[in-house]
Amino acid sequence: MNKTKLFLILGSLATCLLAPINYAILPESLTERISNHLLSQALEPEEIRQQAEAISVRVKTNNNTGSGVIIGKAGNTYTVMTNAHVIQQKVPNKIVTIDGEVHDAKIIHQGNSLEGNDLGILTFNSAKLYQVATLVANPNIEENLRVYSVGFPEEMKEFYVAKGLLKIQAPKPFIGGYRIGYDVDVKPGMSGGALLNNQGQLIGINGLLKAPILNEAYTYVDGSKPFRQQIENYRQLSFAIPIETLVEVAPNLALIPSRGDNP
């Protein structure tokens, strides 16, 4: 089975164990100040929704639909990241922005050109101002971190936001680059959509839904497989490709925009 077919079967994937973190013991007053500072940076759910919708797009082909996120802008050219299995080479790909505008899309990278990761990069041109996501190259990945999975489910016409908790990070990526596991019930059509932290920053790309048809979805890129019980645990989670993967395979695309870059 080639990787492209496997990506399509992986309608639902997962990620694994968090490495233990050792924390230094801080004076109580300093600990309280740090905690308050972190809490002050978290956005309210409605703020997350507004920000998420502004950076999200719907990706359409002749017979497929998915989601994407705007990750860059140069002049009138916008860069969108989605899943490789959402886009198709031999048919027109369209991008629908927040205002309902339909744009012709050009495929820049897909799958194999990104070292086999289930990622796709598109561009479209527009003189309008659209918001660009804030990428986090080294996000805080720890158990029970609040996350938001967003996109355009096939069963709905409107934009959808689902909140949940990050549960695990695999010790190494699964086929397709999936590694971050979270307890959100990601819906078909949300593949390629953003996984955001509680500050509205982009930490991953949706793509592997819960309980895929085949357990081969949980094969590591080196060909090894988790234990049976681990696989059963993974099947309870959705999985995303971390943004660090894009940083590693295409650092010229993984730019962190400043506040001034966003309209």
C-alpha positions as CSV (number, residue, x, y, z in Angstrom):
1,M,0.0,0.0,0.0
2,N,1.6,3.4,-1.0
3,K,1.7,6.3,1.4
4,T,-1.0,8.3,-0.5
5,K,-3.5,5.6,0.0
6,L,-2.5,5.1,3.6
7,F,-3.1,8.8,4.2
8,L,-6.6,8.5,2.9
9,I,-7.3,5.5,5.1
10,L,-5.9,7.3,8.1
11,G,-9.0,9.4,8.5
12,S,-8.2,9.3,12.2
13,L,-4.8,9.0,13.9
14,A,-3.1,9.5,17.3
15,T,0.0,10.4,19.3
16,C,1.8,9.0,22.3
17,L,3.5,9.2,25.7
18,L,4.7,12.5,27.2
19,A,8.2,12.4,28.5
20,P,8.4,13.2,32.2
21,I,9.3,16.8,33.0
22,N,11.4,17.7,36.0
23,Y,10.5,21.1,37.5
24,A,12.7,23.2,39.8
25,I,11.3,24.1,43.2
26,L,10.5,27.8,43.2
27,P,9.7,30.1,46.1
28,E,6.0,30.3,46.6
29,S,5.7,34.0,45.7
30,L,7.6,33.5,42.5
31,T,5.5,30.4,41.6
32,E,2.4,32.4,42.1
33,R,3.6,35.2,39.9
34,I,4.5,32.8,37.1
35,S,1.2,31.1,37.4
36,N,-0.7,34.4,37.2
37,H,1.4,35.5,34.2
38,L,0.6,32.3,32.3
39,L,-3.1,32.5,33.2
40,S,-3.2,36.1,32.0
41,Q,-2.0,35.1,28.6
42,A,-4.7,32.6,28.1
43,L,-7.6,33.8,25.8
44,E,-11.3,33.4,26.5
45,P,-13.0,30.7,24.4
46,E,-14.9,33.4,22.3
47,E,-11.6,35.1,21.6
48,I,-10.1,31.8,20.5
49,R,-13.1,31.2,18.2
50,Q,-12.8,34.6,16.6
51,Q,-9.1,34.3,16.1
52,A,-9.4,30.7,14.8
53,E,-12.1,31.6,12.3
54,A,-10.0,34.5,11.0
55,I,-7.0,32.3,10.1
56,S,-9.0,29.3,8.8
57,V,-10.0,28.4,5.3
58,R,-12.0,25.7,3.6
59,V,-10.1,23.6,1.0
60,K,-12.1,22.1,-1.8
61,T,-11.3,19.9,-4.8
62,N,-13.8,18.2,-7.2
63,N,-14.8,15.5,-4.8
64,N,-13.1,16.3,-1.5
65,T,-13.3,19.0,1.1
66,G,-11.1,19.8,4.1
67,S,-9.8,22.6,6.2
68,G,-6.6,24.7,6.2
69,V,-4.9,27.5,8.0
70,I,-3.2,30.7,6.7
71,I,0.5,30.6,7.8
72,G,2.1,33.3,5.7
73,K,1.7,36.4,3.5
74,A,4.0,38.0,1.0
75,G,2.5,40.9,-1.0
76,N,-0.8,39.6,-2.3
77,T,0.2,35.9,-2.0
78,Y,-1.1,34.0,1.0
79,T,0.3,30.6,2.1
80,V,-2.0,27.9,3.5
81,M,-1.1,24.7,5.2
82,T,-3.4,21.6,5.2
83,N,-3.1,17.8,4.9
84,A,-1.6,16.2,1.9
85,H,-4.6,13.9,1.7
86,V,-7.0,16.8,1.4
87,I,-5.6,18.2,-1.9
88,Q,-5.2,16.6,-5.3
89,Q,-2.7,17.2,-8.0
90,K,-4.8,16.6,-11.2
91,V,-7.9,18.6,-10.4
92,P,-8.4,22.3,-9.4
93,N,-8.0,23.1,-5.8
94,K,-10.0,26.0,-4.3
95,I,-9.7,27.9,-1.1
96,V,-12.7,29.6,0.5
97,T,-11.8,32.4,2.9
98,I,-13.7,33.7,5.9
99,D,-15.6,36.2,3.7
100,G,-16.9,33.5,1.4
101,E,-14.5,34.4,-1.4
102,V,-13.4,31.5,-3.6
103,H,-9.8,31.6,-4.7
104,D,-7.8,29.4,-7.1
105,A,-5.1,27.6,-5.2
106,K,-1.6,26.5,-6.3
107,I,0.0,23.4,-4.8
108,I,3.6,24.2,-3.6
109,H,4.3,21.1,-1.6
110,Q,2.5,17.9,-0.9
111,G,3.5,14.8,1.1
112,N,6.7,13.4,-0.4
113,S,8.2,16.9,-1.0
114,L,7.8,17.4,2.8
115,E,9.7,14.2,3.7
116,G,6.5,12.0,3.6
117,N,4.6,14.0,6.2
118,D,0.8,14.3,5.6
119,L,1.1,18.0,5.0
120,G,0.3,20.1,2.0
121,I,1.2,23.7,1.2
122,L,-1.0,25.9,-1.1
123,T,-0.9,29.5,-2.1
124,F,-3.6,31.9,-3.3
125,N,-3.6,35.5,-4.4
126,S,-5.8,38.3,-3.0
127,A,-5.5,42.0,-2.5
128,K,-7.7,41.6,0.6
129,L,-6.3,41.4,4.1
130,Y,-6.6,38.1,5.9
131,Q,-5.2,37.2,9.3
132,V,-2.1,35.0,9.5
133,A,-1.7,32.4,12.2
134,T,0.9,32.7,14.9
135,L,3.1,29.6,14.8
136,V,4.9,28.2,17.8
137,A,8.0,26.3,16.9
138,N,8.6,24.9,20.4
139,P,5.1,24.9,22.1
140,N,4.5,23.9,25.7
141,I,3.4,20.2,25.2
142,E,2.2,18.7,28.5
143,E,-0.6,16.6,29.6
144,N,-4.0,18.2,30.1
145,L,-3.0,21.4,28.3
146,R,-6.2,23.1,27.0
147,V,-6.3,22.9,23.2
148,Y,-8.8,23.9,20.5
149,S,-9.3,21.9,17.3
150,V,-11.0,23.9,14.5
151,G,-12.1,23.5,10.9
152,F,-15.1,22.9,8.6
153,P,-16.9,19.6,9.2
154,E,-18.5,18.0,6.1
155,E,-21.8,17.7,8.0
156,M,-22.0,21.4,8.8
157,K,-21.9,24.5,6.7
158,E,-20.4,26.7,9.4
159,F,-17.0,26.9,11.1
160,Y,-16.6,24.6,14.1
161,V,-14.5,24.9,17.3
162,A,-14.1,22.0,19.7
163,K,-12.1,22.3,22.9
164,G,-10.4,19.5,24.8
165,L,-7.2,18.5,26.5
166,L,-3.8,17.4,25.1
167,K,-3.2,13.9,26.4
168,I,0.1,12.5,25.0
169,Q,3.0,13.1,22.7
170,A,4.4,10.0,21.0
171,P,8.1,9.2,21.5
172,K,8.4,9.3,17.7
173,P,6.1,10.3,14.9
174,F,3.6,7.9,13.3
175,I,3.5,7.5,9.5
176,G,2.4,10.9,8.1
177,G,4.1,12.8,10.9
178,Y,1.3,12.5,13.5
179,R,2.5,12.9,17.1
180,I,0.2,15.0,19.3
181,G,-2.7,13.2,20.8
182,Y,-5.8,15.0,22.3
183,D,-9.3,14.0,23.4
184,V,-11.2,16.2,20.9
185,D,-13.7,14.3,18.7
186,V,-12.4,15.8,15.4
187,K,-15.0,15.5,12.6
188,P,-14.5,14.5,8.9
189,G,-13.8,17.7,7.0
190,M,-11.6,19.1,9.8
191,S,-8.5,17.5,8.4
192,G,-5.9,20.2,7.7
193,G,-7.5,22.5,10.3
194,A,-5.6,24.1,13.1
195,L,-4.9,22.8,16.6
196,L,-4.4,25.8,18.8
197,N,-3.2,26.2,22.4
198,N,-5.1,28.4,24.9
199,Q,-3.3,31.5,23.6
200,G,-4.6,31.0,20.1
201,Q,-1.2,29.9,18.8
202,L,-0.9,27.2,16.1
203,I,0.8,24.1,17.6
204,G,-0.4,21.4,15.1
205,I,-2.5,20.3,12.2
206,N,-5.5,18.0,12.5
207,G,-5.6,14.9,10.4
208,L,-5.9,11.6,12.2
209,L,-9.3,11.1,13.7
210,K,-10.2,8.7,16.5
211,A,-10.5,5.0,15.9
212,P,-9.2,4.7,12.3
213,I,-10.2,1.7,10.2
214,L,-6.8,0.1,10.3
215,N,-4.3,-0.1,13.3
216,E,-1.5,0.4,10.7
217,A,-2.2,4.1,11.3
218,Y,-0.2,3.7,14.5
219,T,3.0,2.5,12.8
220,Y,6.0,4.6,13.6
221,V,8.0,6.1,10.7
222,D,10.8,3.7,11.4
223,G,8.5,0.8,10.8
224,S,8.1,-0.3,14.5
225,K,4.8,-0.4,16.2
226,P,3.5,0.3,19.7
227,F,2.3,-2.4,22.1
228,R,-1.3,-3.6,21.7
229,Q,-2.5,-1.8,24.8
230,Q,-0.8,1.5,23.7
231,I,-2.7,1.2,20.4
232,E,-6.0,0.8,22.2
233,N,-5.2,3.9,24.2
234,Y,-4.3,5.8,21.0
235,R,-7.6,4.8,19.4
236,Q,-9.4,7.0,22.0
237,L,-7.6,10.1,20.7
238,S,-7.3,12.3,17.7
239,F,-3.8,13.2,16.5
240,A,-2.1,16.2,14.9
241,I,1.2,16.8,13.2
242,P,3.2,19.2,15.3
243,I,4.3,22.6,13.9
244,E,7.9,21.6,14.7
245,T,7.7,19.2,11.8
246,L,7.2,22.0,9.3
247,V,10.0,23.9,11.0
248,E,12.3,20.9,10.4
249,V,11.3,20.1,6.8
250,A,10.5,23.5,5.4
251,P,12.0,26.2,7.7
252,N,11.4,28.9,5.0
253,L,7.7,28.3,5.3
254,A,7.5,28.1,9.1
255,L,7.8,31.8,9.8
256,I,6.4,33.3,13.1
257,P,4.6,36.5,12.0
258,S,4.9,39.6,14.2
259,R,1.8,41.3,15.4
260,G,2.3,43.9,12.7
261,D,1.9,41.2,10.0
262,N,-1.7,40.5,10.9
263,P,-4.4,42.8,9.7
